Amino acid sequence: MQELPPGLQQYTQFLLEEGAIEQPNLDAPPSMDDLEIDEATRELDRPIAPLRPKDLDFESALSIKLAVDTEGYALPELVLLISQVTSVPIQIDWVSFDLGGIDLTTPCELTQGWKTAKDILQDACKTIGAELRNEDSLMTVTLSDQKFSEIHQEITDLEEFGSSNQATLRLLSSLLNLENQDGTLGFADGNREEQQLSAIVVEALRSIRGKTQRVNNQSLSRWIWDPEGPALGWTTPIQGRSFPQSDVPMTVAEFIRRLSEENGVQVLINWQDLLIRGVNPELVFLPHSAATSAEMASGAFASLGLEVRQVDATHWWIGQRSTYDRLPVVTWTQPLAGEPEVVTERLKSLLQEIVGADTYRLELDQETRRALVVLPRYLAIQLPKLIEGLSGTDIQEIQP
């Protein structure tokens, strides 16, 4: 064998001249083909022939007169009481109230005397800048357009971003599909849901850049997931106790109200989910007591494809799991090493394969090297898994 030049002889140790080829014993790096992503709950839990909720005559239904406790009720408790009496499903626009810093556990002041159910609701709304809106099959309690506009304008004021303002405008313009007109974004454009999202995204950007948030953290935590914070999600089963066995049937509204009062929580109900399954406030059934509130609630709702989730210590949510899985939430990644622009584009491509471009939003914040993301909840909780599935050297975290 001809000798190699001196400079190349150092590499002969890597040459295998004879014998069997040595098989590597290292594990292959993870590939996207091997990545198992949990899917959202399919909407097969809806009835085969979904029931069309009946149209309501709100004026007639809410004309019934009643006298209520003048010490007041928390808004979710009050609307449940009105639903129990009038059979009108009343949904609360929770996001708007959270952005407005309105604590739904605080009792609304009510005046004395016999009043119609509508007057009682309107009196409660006046104290918090809210109003009633009628839809075909349910009523919604939400902040008035004027009140929400004032709140939204304050939250989306970008003055404190200072020297990074131009970069912030480009980021938000791209993420929220907003037109940038001479350094001004059209935050006020769009419907209420779009405005809610823009406010939440701006608050998320404040969080990752270390700015002072304008909405209290407890309210934001329901719509923003901090990957460095506590466990994510509205959990099942709920915590608490059941109430004693009833001798007589009761309505769904009364059942929810009694179970929530027993545990000192407020319940936010997605009535759209309940109505499509034929469950309205006046539906009568005989609940069975159990050892825990979770077992009692499951006995009432599980067969209907509904579930009760623990949002936090003072709130429950009732709806379908398929609805919960698809509720959007704003979150972000850890700081990305290597070339964060490349990683961001690869993550976009991956998400588009999983859910489609119209289901997520993702942009890189150059200042923090974090990707700011809007995702359905079932996918947001798997974001670390998605990042891990990308090439390891590109997405190593930068240690503080």
C-alpha positions as CSV (number, residue, x, y, z in Angstrom):
1,M,0.0,0.0,0.0
2,Q,1.4,3.3,-1.0
3,E,2.2,5.5,1.9
4,L,0.2,8.7,2.4
5,P,1.8,12.1,2.7
6,P,2.7,13.0,6.3
7,G,-0.1,15.5,6.5
8,L,-2.7,12.8,5.8
9,Q,-1.4,10.0,7.9
10,Q,-3.2,11.3,10.9
11,Y,-6.5,10.3,9.3
12,T,-5.7,6.6,8.7
13,Q,-7.4,5.7,12.0
14,F,-10.7,6.5,10.4
15,L,-10.1,4.0,7.5
16,L,-11.5,0.4,7.8
17,E,-9.2,-1.7,5.6
18,E,-10.7,-5.1,6.1
19,G,-13.3,-7.1,8.1
20,A,-17.0,-6.5,8.6
21,I,-18.3,-3.0,8.5
22,E,-19.0,-1.8,12.0
23,Q,-22.6,-0.9,12.5
24,P,-23.3,2.4,14.3
25,N,-25.0,2.1,17.7
26,L,-26.2,5.7,18.0
27,D,-29.9,6.5,18.0
28,A,-31.0,8.4,14.9
29,P,-32.1,12.0,15.6
30,P,-35.9,12.5,15.8
31,S,-37.6,13.2,12.5
32,M,-40.9,14.8,11.8
33,D,-42.2,11.5,10.4
34,D,-41.7,10.0,13.9
35,L,-43.4,12.9,15.7
36,E,-46.7,12.0,17.2
37,I,-49.1,14.9,17.5
38,D,-52.3,14.6,19.5
39,E,-55.2,15.6,17.4
40,A,-58.1,17.9,18.4
41,T,-61.2,16.1,19.6
42,R,-63.3,15.3,16.5
43,E,-66.7,16.9,16.3
44,L,-68.2,13.4,16.2
45,D,-69.4,14.1,19.7
46,R,-72.2,16.2,18.2
47,P,-75.5,14.5,17.5
48,I,-75.9,12.8,14.2
49,A,-78.7,15.2,13.4
50,P,-77.9,18.4,15.4
51,L,-81.0,20.1,16.8
52,R,-81.6,23.6,15.7
53,P,-82.1,25.7,18.8
54,K,-85.5,27.4,18.9
55,D,-85.8,31.1,18.2
56,L,-86.8,33.0,21.3
57,D,-89.1,35.9,22.0
58,F,-86.8,37.7,24.4
59,E,-89.1,40.5,25.3
60,S,-91.9,38.1,26.3
61,A,-89.6,35.7,28.1
62,L,-87.8,38.4,30.1
63,S,-91.0,40.3,31.0
64,I,-91.6,38.1,34.0
65,K,-91.3,40.0,37.3
66,L,-89.3,38.9,40.3
67,A,-87.6,40.3,43.4
68,V,-83.9,39.4,43.9
69,D,-81.4,39.7,46.8
70,T,-80.4,43.4,47.0
71,E,-77.0,42.4,48.2
72,G,-76.4,41.4,44.7
73,Y,-75.1,38.5,42.7
74,A,-71.9,37.8,40.7
75,L,-72.8,38.2,37.0
76,P,-72.5,34.5,36.2
77,E,-74.7,33.6,39.2
78,L,-77.3,36.3,38.2
79,V,-77.6,35.2,34.6
80,L,-78.0,31.5,35.7
81,L,-80.8,32.6,38.0
82,I,-82.5,34.5,35.2
83,S,-82.0,31.6,32.9
84,Q,-83.6,29.3,35.5
85,V,-86.7,31.5,35.8
86,T,-87.1,32.6,32.1
87,S,-85.6,29.6,30.2
88,V,-83.5,32.0,28.2
89,P,-79.8,30.9,27.7
90,I,-77.6,33.8,28.6
91,Q,-73.9,33.6,27.5
92,I,-71.2,35.9,28.9
93,D,-68.5,37.4,26.7
94,W,-65.8,36.4,29.1
95,V,-62.8,37.7,27.1
96,S,-64.2,41.2,26.9
97,F,-64.7,41.3,30.7
98,D,-61.3,40.0,31.4
99,L,-59.6,42.6,29.1
100,G,-61.6,45.2,30.9
101,G,-60.4,44.1,34.3
102,I,-63.9,43.3,35.5
103,D,-63.9,40.6,38.1
104,L,-66.9,38.4,37.4
105,T,-66.9,37.1,41.0
106,T,-67.8,40.5,42.4
107,P,-71.5,41.0,43.2
108,C,-73.4,43.5,41.0
109,E,-75.4,46.0,42.9
110,L,-79.2,45.6,42.4
111,T,-82.1,47.9,43.4
112,Q,-85.0,46.8,45.7
113,G,-88.5,45.9,44.5
114,W,-90.2,43.8,41.9
115,K,-88.8,44.2,38.4
116,T,-88.8,42.4,35.2
117,A,-86.0,40.0,34.5
118,K,-84.8,42.3,31.7
119,D,-84.7,45.3,34.0
120,I,-82.7,43.3,36.6
121,L,-80.1,42.3,33.9
122,Q,-79.9,45.9,32.6
123,D,-79.4,47.3,36.1
124,A,-76.5,44.9,36.6
125,C,-75.1,45.7,33.2
126,K,-75.1,49.5,33.9
127,T,-72.8,49.1,36.9
128,I,-70.0,47.5,34.7
129,G,-70.5,49.2,31.4
130,A,-72.1,46.1,29.8
131,E,-75.2,45.6,27.6
132,L,-77.5,42.8,26.4
133,R,-77.4,41.5,22.9
134,N,-80.1,39.2,21.4
135,E,-79.3,36.4,19.0
136,D,-81.6,33.9,17.5
137,S,-81.4,31.4,20.3
138,L,-79.6,33.0,23.1
139,M,-78.7,36.3,24.8
140,T,-75.2,37.6,25.3
141,V,-73.9,39.9,28.0
142,T,-70.9,41.8,26.8
143,L,-69.3,45.2,27.2
144,S,-70.8,48.0,25.2
145,D,-68.9,49.0,22.1
146,Q,-67.9,52.4,23.6
147,K,-66.6,50.8,26.8
148,F,-64.7,48.1,25.0
149,S,-63.3,50.6,22.5
150,E,-61.8,52.6,25.4
151,I,-60.3,49.5,27.0
152,H,-59.0,48.3,23.6
153,Q,-57.4,51.6,22.8
154,E,-55.5,51.7,26.1
155,I,-54.2,48.1,25.8
156,T,-53.0,48.6,22.2
157,D,-51.2,51.8,22.9
158,L,-47.6,51.0,21.9
159,E,-45.9,54.0,23.4
160,E,-43.8,52.2,25.9
161,F,-42.0,50.1,23.3
162,G,-39.9,53.1,22.6
163,S,-36.9,52.7,20.2
164,S,-38.2,49.3,19.1
165,N,-41.5,50.7,18.0
166,Q,-40.9,50.2,14.2
167,A,-39.9,46.6,14.7
168,T,-43.0,46.1,16.9
169,L,-45.2,47.6,14.2
170,R,-43.9,45.2,11.6
171,L,-44.3,42.2,13.9
172,L,-47.9,43.1,14.9
173,S,-48.9,44.1,11.4
174,S,-47.7,40.7,10.0
175,L,-49.1,38.6,12.9
176,L,-52.5,40.3,13.0
177,N,-52.9,41.1,9.3
178,L,-53.2,44.8,10.1
179,E,-52.5,47.6,7.7
180,N,-49.6,49.9,8.7
181,Q,-50.5,53.4,7.7
182,D,-47.6,55.8,8.4
183,G,-46.7,54.1,11.6
184,T,-50.2,53.5,12.8
185,L,-51.9,50.1,12.9
186,G,-55.6,49.7,12.4
187,F,-56.3,48.0,15.7
188,A,-59.8,49.3,15.8
189,D,-60.6,47.5,12.5
190,G,-62.4,44.2,12.5
191,N,-65.1,42.7,14.6
192,R,-65.0,42.2,18.4
193,E,-63.2,38.8,18.3
194,E,-60.4,40.3,16.1
195,Q,-60.1,43.2,18.4
196,Q,-59.9,40.9,21.4
197,L,-57.1,38.9,19.8
198,S,-55.1,42.0,19.0
199,A,-55.3,43.2,22.6
200,I,-54.2,39.8,23.9
201,V,-51.3,39.6,21.4
202,V,-50.1,43.1,22.5
203,E,-50.2,42.0,26.1
204,A,-48.3,38.8,25.3
205,L,-45.6,40.9,23.5
206,R,-45.4,43.1,26.6
207,S,-44.8,40.0,28.7
208,I,-42.0,38.5,26.6
209,R,-40.3,41.9,26.4
210,G,-40.5,42.5,30.1
211,K,-42.9,45.5,29.8
212,T,-45.6,46.3,32.4
213,Q,-48.9,44.6,31.4
214,R,-52.1,46.6,31.4
215,V,-54.4,43.7,32.2
216,N,-53.9,41.8,35.4
217,N,-52.1,38.5,35.1
218,Q,-54.8,36.3,36.5
219,S,-57.2,37.4,33.8
220,L,-54.6,37.1,31.0
221,S,-53.6,33.6,32.1
222,R,-57.0,32.4,30.7
223,W,-56.1,33.6,27.2
224,I,-52.3,33.6,27.3
225,W,-50.1,30.7,28.1
226,D,-46.6,31.5,29.5
227,P,-44.4,28.5,28.7
228,E,-42.3,29.3,31.8
229,G,-45.4,29.6,34.0
230,P,-47.5,26.9,35.8
231,A,-49.3,24.1,34.2
232,L,-51.3,25.0,31.1
233,G,-55.0,24.5,30.3
234,W,-58.4,24.3,31.9
235,T,-58.3,20.9,33.5
236,T,-60.6,18.0,34.2
237,P,-61.9,16.8,36.5
238,I,-63.2,19.7,38.5
239,Q,-62.5,20.0,42.2
240,G,-65.2,20.1,44.9
241,R,-68.1,18.4,46.5
242,S,-71.5,17.4,45.3
243,F,-74.8,18.5,46.9
244,P,-77.3,16.1,48.7
245,Q,-79.5,13.9,46.6
246,S,-82.7,15.7,45.4
247,D,-86.1,14.1,45.8
248,V,-87.5,16.0,42.8
249,P,-86.3,16.7,39.3
250,M,-84.7,20.1,38.6
251,T,-83.8,22.2,35.5
252,V,-80.3,22.3,34.0
253,A,-79.9,25.9,35.1
254,E,-80.9,25.1,38.7
255,F,-78.5,22.1,38.8
256,I,-75.6,24.2,37.6
257,R,-76.4,27.0,40.0
258,R,-76.7,24.7,43.0
259,L,-73.5,22.8,42.2
260,S,-71.6,26.1,41.7
261,E,-73.0,27.6,44.9
262,E,-72.0,24.5,46.8
263,N,-68.4,25.0,45.7
264,G,-68.2,28.8,45.7
265,V,-67.3,29.1,42.0
266,Q,-68.7,31.0,39.1
267,V,-69.6,29.0,35.9
268,L,-69.1,30.2,32.4
269,I,-71.3,28.2,30.0
270,N,-70.9,27.9,26.3
271,W,-74.6,27.7,25.6
272,Q,-74.1,27.2,21.9
273,D,-72.6,23.8,22.6
274,L,-75.5,22.9,24.9
275,L,-78.2,24.1,22.7
276,I,-77.0,22.2,19.6
277,R,-77.4,19.1,21.8
278,G,-80.9,20.0,22.8
279,V,-79.9,21.1,26.3
280,N,-81.6,24.3,27.3
281,P,-81.9,26.0,30.7
282,E,-85.4,24.6,31.2
283,L,-84.5,20.9,30.5
284,V,-85.7,18.9,33.5
285,F,-83.9,15.9,34.9
286,L,-83.1,14.1,38.2
287,P,-79.4,14.5,39.1
288,H,-77.8,11.8,41.1
289,S,-75.6,12.8,44.0
290,A,-72.0,11.4,44.1
291,A,-68.9,11.6,46.2
292,T,-67.5,14.6,44.3
293,S,-68.7,17.5,42.1
294,A,-66.8,15.9,39.2
295,E,-68.7,12.7,39.4
296,M,-72.0,14.5,39.8
297,A,-71.3,16.8,36.8
298,S,-70.2,13.8,34.7
299,G,-73.3,11.9,35.5
300,A,-75.4,14.9,34.3
301,F,-73.4,15.9,31.2
302,A,-71.0,13.1,30.0
303,S,-73.7,11.2,28.1
304,L,-74.5,14.5,26.3
305,G,-71.0,15.0,25.1
306,L,-70.4,17.9,27.5
307,E,-67.8,18.4,30.2
308,V,-67.1,20.8,33.1
309,R,-63.5,22.1,33.2
310,Q,-61.7,23.7,36.1
311,V,-60.4,27.1,34.8
312,D,-59.0,28.2,38.2
313,A,-59.9,28.2,41.8
314,T,-63.1,30.3,41.3
315,H,-64.2,29.5,37.8
316,W,-65.6,26.5,35.9
317,W,-66.4,26.2,32.1
318,I,-69.0,24.0,30.5
319,G,-69.0,23.0,26.9
320,Q,-67.8,20.4,24.4
321,R,-64.2,19.1,24.5
322,S,-64.1,19.7,20.7
323,T,-64.9,23.4,21.4
324,Y,-62.3,23.7,24.1
325,D,-59.6,22.1,22.0
326,R,-60.1,24.7,19.3
327,L,-60.3,27.8,21.5
328,P,-57.3,30.0,20.5
329,V,-54.6,30.9,22.9
330,V,-51.5,33.1,22.6
331,T,-48.2,31.7,23.6
332,W,-44.5,31.8,22.6
333,T,-41.3,29.8,22.4
334,Q,-38.2,29.9,24.4
335,P,-35.4,32.1,22.8
336,L,-34.2,30.4,19.6
337,A,-30.5,29.9,19.0
338,G,-28.8,29.5,15.7
339,E,-30.8,31.1,12.9
340,P,-34.2,31.9,14.5
341,E,-35.6,33.1,11.2
342,V,-35.0,29.7,9.6
343,V,-36.5,27.9,12.6
344,T,-39.6,30.1,12.5
345,E,-40.1,29.4,8.8
346,R,-39.7,25.7,9.4
347,L,-42.2,25.8,12.2
348,K,-44.7,27.6,10.0
349,S,-44.3,24.9,7.4
350,L,-44.9,22.2,10.0
351,L,-48.0,23.9,11.4
352,Q,-49.4,24.4,7.9
353,E,-49.1,20.7,7.4
354,I,-50.9,19.9,10.7
355,V,-53.7,22.5,10.8
356,G,-53.6,24.7,7.7
357,A,-52.5,28.4,7.4
358,D,-55.8,29.8,8.5
359,T,-55.7,28.1,11.9
360,Y,-52.5,29.5,13.4
361,R,-50.5,32.7,13.4
362,L,-46.8,32.9,14.0
363,E,-44.1,35.5,13.8
364,L,-40.6,36.0,15.1
365,D,-39.9,38.7,17.6
366,Q,-36.3,39.7,16.6
367,E,-35.7,41.5,19.9
368,T,-36.2,38.5,22.1
369,R,-35.6,35.8,19.5
370,R,-38.9,34.2,20.5
371,A,-41.6,33.1,18.1
372,L,-45.0,34.6,19.1
373,V,-47.8,32.2,18.3
374,V,-51.6,32.0,18.2
375,L,-52.7,28.4,18.2
376,P,-55.7,26.2,19.1
377,R,-55.3,25.0,22.7
378,Y,-54.8,21.3,21.9
379,L,-51.8,22.3,19.7
380,A,-50.4,25.1,21.9
381,I,-49.8,22.6,24.7
382,Q,-47.8,20.5,22.3
383,L,-45.6,23.4,21.1
384,P,-42.5,22.2,22.9
385,K,-42.9,18.8,21.2
386,L,-43.1,20.5,17.8
387,I,-40.0,22.5,18.5
388,E,-38.2,19.4,19.7
389,G,-39.1,17.7,16.5
390,L,-37.2,20.2,14.5
391,S,-33.5,20.0,13.9
392,G,-31.8,20.0,17.3
393,T,-28.9,22.4,16.6
394,D,-31.2,25.1,15.3
395,I,-33.5,25.3,18.2
396,Q,-31.3,25.0,21.3
397,E,-32.5,27.3,24.0
398,I,-30.3,30.3,24.9
399,Q,-29.6,30.1,28.6
400,P,-30.1,33.3,30.6
